[in-house]
Amino acid sequence: MAESMGMAGVAAVVLVFGGLILFHELGHFIAARALGIGVKTFSLGFGPVLFSFARGKTLWQLAALPLGGFVSLVGETDTAEIPEGFSEREHFALRPARERFLVIAAGPLFNLVLAWLICWGLLYVNGRNFIPPVVGGILDGGAAASSPLRVGDRILSLDGTAVHRWQDIAPLVRQAGGREIVVAAQRPDGGTVIFSLTPRPLPAADTGGKGARPLGLGISAAGQTEREELSFLQSLPGGLSEACNMAVYTWNALTDIASRRVSFDNVGGPILIAQAIYKQADRGVADVLMLAALISVNLGILNLLPIPVLDGGHLLFLTAEMATRRKLPEHVREKAVLAGLALLIALVGAATFNDLTR
């Protein structure tokens, strides 16, 4: 049993790393081919080639080291290069800066899109937990204190507008603007009660004692949760919202590290990521996929950082080129890439050191 769980963990690590890299490079590939730019090689992994095949003009290969991958474009590294079978029209370096920008930006963008697709799929398959509008407590002096509402009642509607979740209540109360509203609630035994009440300002303790006191019914949630099934289309905005939350979380973490509000000792590298995936495999496919979505967001945002050698560094060069309408001198680009490579090696090395000493 332990051995099978261990194999599942290893498989999860390989599939997550491989899948995220594959999707990233697929973004570059699809954008390049959509613009008619030639692709010589699509490689998943680095080092010795384990398996390869040619399809069209592109050589597809699987390499031994699954810690990265690359798409080799015609004219990407050698501006004078036009390999046999390709034409000058397929030359990357000869394309306008805006087209090269799109090809490079497509990789990180695909990682962000992948996170959205994963969250979308998980919502569709597993549904979504929500807090039902069931009363768990009635505040002394609140609007509901002198009403027929009781603990355990489920609010069905406010002024004729159906209430499905606890978070539906506050917007409807604000919309009423302090006037009397009609409340329909269902008793635990199935009976229904309908009455009117006027929202009152919430106690100062509920607002932190600061600012204006918003109006409320003077009730608290029961704390229970329920699950609702979502259609394929209903899951779409929820998945997008979840992916956006991951992006905000990732960006806030990066800014906290950059501003030293969070110590760099807390930063992990590939080893910590692999350990997290390995552990999540014990909890099931859904947990592995949710972690994969978060890692994909991290990969997309990190690649957009303006560090030469990363996609974001190349996008910075192209932005300068489009603004000045001239390419940066080659010696400037080379020095910037070397500096970016040194910085990236130092960051990865420090993160790996944290992993080994943690």
C-alpha positions as CSV (number, residue, x, y, z in Angstrom):
1,M,0.0,0.0,0.0
2,A,2.8,2.4,1.0
3,E,4.7,1.5,-2.2
4,S,1.7,2.2,-4.4
5,M,1.1,5.6,-2.7
6,G,4.8,6.4,-3.2
7,M,4.6,5.6,-6.9
8,A,1.4,7.7,-7.2
9,G,3.4,10.6,-5.6
10,V,6.3,10.2,-8.0
11,A,3.9,10.0,-10.9
12,A,2.1,13.2,-9.8
13,V,5.4,15.1,-9.6
14,V,6.4,14.0,-13.1
15,L,3.0,14.7,-14.6
16,V,2.6,18.1,-12.9
17,F,6.1,19.3,-13.8
18,G,5.9,17.9,-17.3
19,G,2.4,19.1,-17.9
20,L,3.1,22.7,-16.8
21,I,6.3,22.9,-19.0
22,L,4.5,21.3,-21.9
23,F,1.6,23.9,-21.7
24,H,4.1,26.8,-21.4
25,E,6.1,25.8,-24.4
26,L,2.9,24.9,-26.3
27,G,1.9,28.6,-25.9
28,H,5.1,29.7,-27.7
29,F,4.6,27.0,-30.3
30,I,0.9,27.8,-31.1
31,A,1.6,31.6,-31.3
32,A,4.6,31.0,-33.6
33,R,2.8,28.7,-35.9
34,A,-0.3,31.0,-36.0
35,L,1.9,33.8,-37.2
36,G,3.7,31.6,-39.7
37,I,7.0,31.5,-37.8
38,G,9.0,28.3,-38.3
39,V,9.6,26.0,-35.3
40,K,12.7,23.7,-35.6
41,T,12.4,21.8,-32.3
42,F,9.9,21.3,-29.6
43,S,11.6,19.7,-26.6
44,L,10.1,18.6,-23.3
45,G,13.1,18.4,-21.0
46,F,16.8,19.1,-21.5
47,G,19.9,16.9,-22.0
48,P,20.1,13.6,-23.8
49,V,17.2,12.9,-26.1
50,L,15.2,9.8,-25.0
51,F,12.6,9.9,-27.8
52,S,12.0,12.0,-30.9
53,F,9.9,12.1,-34.1
54,A,9.4,14.6,-36.9
55,R,6.1,16.0,-37.7
56,G,5.9,18.5,-40.5
57,K,9.0,20.7,-40.2
58,T,9.3,20.4,-36.5
59,L,11.3,17.8,-34.5
60,W,9.4,16.8,-31.3
61,Q,11.6,15.3,-28.6
62,L,11.5,14.1,-25.0
63,A,14.8,14.7,-23.1
64,A,16.2,13.1,-19.9
65,L,16.0,16.1,-17.6
66,P,12.4,17.1,-17.1
67,L,13.1,20.4,-15.3
68,G,12.3,22.6,-18.3
69,G,11.8,22.6,-22.0
70,F,12.2,24.8,-25.1
71,V,10.8,25.7,-28.5
72,S,13.6,26.5,-31.0
73,L,12.4,29.0,-33.5
74,V,13.9,29.7,-36.9
75,G,16.3,32.7,-36.6
76,E,15.8,33.0,-32.8
77,T,19.4,32.7,-31.9
78,D,21.2,33.1,-35.2
79,T,19.6,36.0,-37.1
80,A,21.3,34.9,-40.3
81,E,20.0,31.3,-40.0
82,I,17.5,29.8,-42.4
83,P,17.6,26.0,-42.1
84,E,16.9,23.7,-45.0
85,G,13.2,23.4,-45.5
86,F,12.3,26.8,-44.1
87,S,11.9,30.1,-45.8
88,E,12.8,33.7,-45.0
89,R,9.1,34.3,-44.3
90,E,9.3,32.0,-41.3
91,H,12.3,33.8,-39.8
92,F,11.6,34.9,-36.2
93,A,14.1,37.8,-36.1
94,L,12.8,39.3,-39.3
95,R,9.3,39.6,-37.9
96,P,7.9,42.9,-36.5
97,A,8.5,43.4,-32.8
98,R,4.8,43.1,-32.0
99,E,4.7,39.6,-33.5
100,R,7.8,38.5,-31.6
101,F,6.2,40.0,-28.5
102,L,3.1,37.9,-28.9
103,V,5.1,34.7,-29.4
104,I,7.1,35.3,-26.2
105,A,4.1,36.4,-24.1
106,A,2.1,33.4,-25.2
107,G,4.1,31.0,-22.9
108,P,3.3,32.7,-19.5
109,L,-0.2,33.5,-20.8
110,F,-0.9,29.8,-21.4
111,N,0.2,29.0,-17.8
112,L,-2.4,31.5,-16.5
113,V,-5.0,30.1,-18.9
114,L,-4.2,26.5,-17.7
115,A,-4.8,27.5,-14.1
116,W,-8.2,28.9,-15.1
117,L,-9.1,25.7,-17.0
118,I,-8.1,23.5,-14.1
119,C,-10.2,25.6,-11.6
120,W,-13.1,25.6,-14.1
121,G,-12.9,21.9,-14.5
122,L,-12.7,21.2,-10.7
123,L,-15.7,23.5,-10.1
124,Y,-17.7,21.7,-12.8
125,V,-16.8,18.2,-11.5
126,N,-16.9,18.8,-7.7
127,G,-19.3,21.7,-7.4
128,R,-18.8,24.5,-4.9
129,N,-19.2,24.8,-1.2
130,F,-21.3,27.8,0.1
131,I,-22.7,29.1,3.4
132,P,-26.5,28.7,3.3
133,P,-28.7,31.5,4.6
134,V,-29.5,29.7,7.9
135,V,-29.7,31.7,11.0
136,G,-27.2,30.7,13.7
137,G,-27.7,33.5,16.1
138,I,-29.8,36.6,16.7
139,L,-28.1,39.7,18.1
140,D,-29.5,41.5,21.1
141,G,-30.9,44.9,20.0
142,G,-30.7,44.0,16.3
143,A,-33.6,44.3,13.8
144,A,-34.4,40.6,14.1
145,A,-34.5,40.5,17.9
146,S,-38.2,41.6,17.9
147,S,-39.2,39.7,14.8
148,P,-40.6,36.1,14.4
149,L,-37.2,35.0,13.1
150,R,-35.6,32.1,15.1
151,V,-32.3,30.3,15.2
152,G,-32.4,27.5,12.6
153,D,-34.7,29.4,10.2
154,R,-33.6,29.6,6.6
155,I,-34.1,32.9,4.8
156,L,-35.9,32.3,1.5
157,S,-36.3,35.8,0.2
158,L,-36.0,39.5,1.0
159,D,-38.6,41.8,-0.6
160,G,-39.4,39.0,-3.1
161,T,-35.8,38.4,-4.2
162,A,-34.7,34.9,-3.6
163,V,-31.8,34.3,-1.2
164,H,-29.6,31.2,-2.0
165,R,-26.4,32.0,-0.1
166,W,-25.6,33.8,3.1
167,Q,-23.6,36.4,1.1
168,D,-26.8,37.3,-0.8
169,I,-28.3,38.9,2.3
170,A,-26.0,42.0,2.8
171,P,-26.3,43.4,-0.7
172,L,-30.1,43.1,-0.6
173,V,-30.2,44.9,2.8
174,R,-28.0,47.7,1.4
175,Q,-30.3,48.0,-1.6
176,A,-33.3,48.5,0.6
177,G,-31.7,51.7,1.9
178,G,-33.1,51.5,5.4
179,R,-36.7,51.1,4.5
180,E,-38.9,48.2,5.8
181,I,-38.4,45.0,4.0
182,V,-40.4,41.8,3.7
183,V,-38.7,38.6,4.9
184,A,-39.7,35.1,4.0
185,A,-38.1,32.3,6.1
186,Q,-38.5,28.5,6.4
187,R,-38.7,26.9,9.8
188,P,-36.6,23.7,10.4
189,D,-39.9,21.7,10.4
190,G,-40.7,23.0,6.9
191,G,-43.2,25.7,7.9
192,T,-42.9,29.2,6.4
193,V,-43.1,32.5,8.1
194,I,-43.4,35.9,6.4
195,F,-43.0,39.2,8.2
196,S,-41.6,42.7,7.8
197,L,-38.7,44.4,9.6
198,T,-36.6,47.5,9.3
199,P,-32.8,47.0,9.2
200,R,-30.8,48.7,12.0
201,P,-27.2,49.7,12.2
202,L,-24.9,46.9,13.2
203,P,-23.2,47.0,16.7
204,A,-19.9,48.8,16.7
205,A,-18.1,45.6,17.6
206,D,-19.1,44.1,14.2
207,T,-17.6,47.0,12.3
208,G,-14.4,47.3,14.3
209,G,-15.6,50.5,15.9
210,K,-14.5,52.5,12.8
211,G,-16.5,54.3,10.2
212,A,-20.2,54.3,9.6
213,R,-22.2,51.4,11.0
214,P,-23.8,49.6,8.1
215,L,-27.4,48.4,8.3
216,G,-28.1,44.8,8.9
217,L,-30.7,42.3,10.1
218,G,-28.9,41.6,13.3
219,I,-28.3,37.9,12.6
220,S,-25.3,35.6,12.3
221,A,-24.8,32.5,10.1
222,A,-25.1,29.0,11.4
223,G,-21.6,28.2,10.2
224,Q,-22.6,25.1,8.2
225,T,-21.8,24.6,4.5
226,E,-23.6,23.1,1.6
227,R,-22.5,22.0,-1.8
228,E,-24.1,23.1,-5.1
229,E,-23.6,21.6,-8.5
230,L,-22.6,24.0,-11.3
231,S,-23.2,23.7,-15.0
232,F,-20.3,23.8,-17.4
233,L,-21.0,27.5,-18.2
234,Q,-21.8,28.4,-14.5
235,S,-18.3,27.0,-13.5
236,L,-16.5,29.4,-16.0
237,P,-16.6,32.6,-14.0
238,G,-16.0,30.8,-10.7
239,G,-12.9,29.2,-12.2
240,L,-11.7,32.5,-13.5
241,S,-12.2,34.1,-10.1
242,E,-10.3,31.3,-8.4
243,A,-7.4,31.7,-10.8
244,C,-7.4,35.5,-10.4
245,N,-7.2,35.0,-6.6
246,M,-4.2,32.7,-7.1
247,A,-2.5,35.4,-9.2
248,V,-3.2,38.1,-6.6
249,Y,-1.9,35.8,-3.8
250,T,1.3,35.1,-5.9
251,W,1.9,38.7,-6.6
252,N,1.4,39.7,-3.0
253,A,3.9,37.0,-1.9
254,L,6.5,38.3,-4.4
255,T,6.1,41.9,-3.3
256,D,6.3,40.8,0.4
257,I,9.6,39.0,-0.3
258,A,10.9,41.9,-2.4
259,S,10.1,44.4,0.4
260,R,11.5,42.1,3.0
261,R,8.2,41.8,4.9
262,V,8.7,38.1,4.4
263,S,12.1,36.5,4.8
264,F,13.7,34.9,1.8
265,D,14.3,31.9,4.1
266,N,10.7,31.0,3.5
267,V,11.1,30.8,-0.3
268,G,11.2,27.2,-1.7
269,G,12.6,25.8,-4.9
270,P,12.0,22.8,-7.1
271,I,12.6,20.4,-4.2
272,L,9.9,22.0,-2.0
273,I,7.5,22.1,-4.9
274,A,8.1,18.4,-5.7
275,Q,7.5,17.5,-2.0
276,A,4.2,19.5,-1.9
277,I,3.0,17.7,-5.1
278,Y,4.1,14.3,-3.6
279,K,2.2,14.9,-0.4
280,Q,-1.0,16.1,-2.2
281,A,-1.1,12.9,-4.2
282,D,-2.2,11.1,-1.0
283,R,-5.2,13.4,-0.8
284,G,-6.5,12.7,-4.3
285,V,-6.5,14.0,-7.8
286,A,-8.5,17.1,-7.1
287,D,-5.9,18.4,-4.6
288,V,-3.0,17.7,-7.0
289,L,-4.8,19.6,-9.7
290,M,-5.5,22.5,-7.5
291,L,-1.9,22.7,-6.5
292,A,-0.9,22.4,-10.2
293,A,-3.1,25.4,-10.9
294,L,-1.3,27.4,-8.2
295,I,2.1,26.4,-9.5
296,S,1.0,27.2,-13.1
297,V,0.1,30.7,-11.9
298,N,3.4,31.1,-10.2
299,L,5.3,29.9,-13.3
300,G,3.3,32.4,-15.5
301,I,3.9,35.4,-13.2
302,L,7.6,34.6,-12.5
303,N,8.2,34.2,-16.2
304,L,6.7,37.7,-16.8
305,L,9.2,39.4,-14.4
306,P,11.4,41.8,-16.3
307,I,14.6,39.7,-15.8
308,P,16.7,39.2,-18.9
309,V,16.8,35.5,-19.8
310,L,13.2,35.1,-18.7
311,D,10.2,35.8,-21.0
312,G,9.6,39.0,-19.2
313,G,13.1,40.2,-19.9
314,H,12.6,39.6,-23.6
315,L,9.3,41.4,-23.5
316,L,11.1,44.3,-21.9
317,F,13.5,44.5,-24.7
318,L,10.7,44.3,-27.3
319,T,8.8,47.0,-25.5
320,A,11.8,49.3,-25.7
321,E,12.2,48.3,-29.4
322,M,8.6,49.2,-30.2
323,A,8.9,52.5,-28.3
324,T,12.1,53.6,-30.0
325,R,11.5,51.8,-33.3
326,R,15.0,50.4,-33.1
327,K,16.5,47.2,-31.7
328,L,18.8,47.4,-28.7
329,P,22.4,47.0,-29.5
330,E,23.5,43.4,-29.4
331,H,26.2,43.9,-26.9
332,V,23.7,45.5,-24.5
333,R,21.3,42.6,-24.9
334,E,24.2,40.1,-24.3
335,K,25.3,41.8,-21.1
336,A,21.8,42.1,-19.8
337,V,21.1,38.4,-20.5
338,L,24.3,37.4,-18.7
339,A,23.4,39.6,-15.7
340,G,19.9,38.1,-15.7
341,L,21.2,34.6,-15.9
342,A,23.5,35.2,-13.0
343,L,20.6,36.6,-10.9
344,L,18.4,33.7,-11.8
345,I,21.1,31.1,-10.9
346,A,21.6,32.9,-7.6
347,L,17.9,32.9,-6.8
348,V,17.4,29.3,-7.7
349,G,20.5,28.3,-5.9
350,A,19.3,30.2,-2.7
351,A,15.9,28.6,-2.9
352,T,17.4,25.2,-3.4
353,F,19.7,25.8,-0.4
354,N,16.6,26.6,1.6
355,D,15.0,23.4,0.5
356,L,18.0,21.3,1.5
357,T,18.4,23.0,4.9
358,R,14.7,23.2,5.8
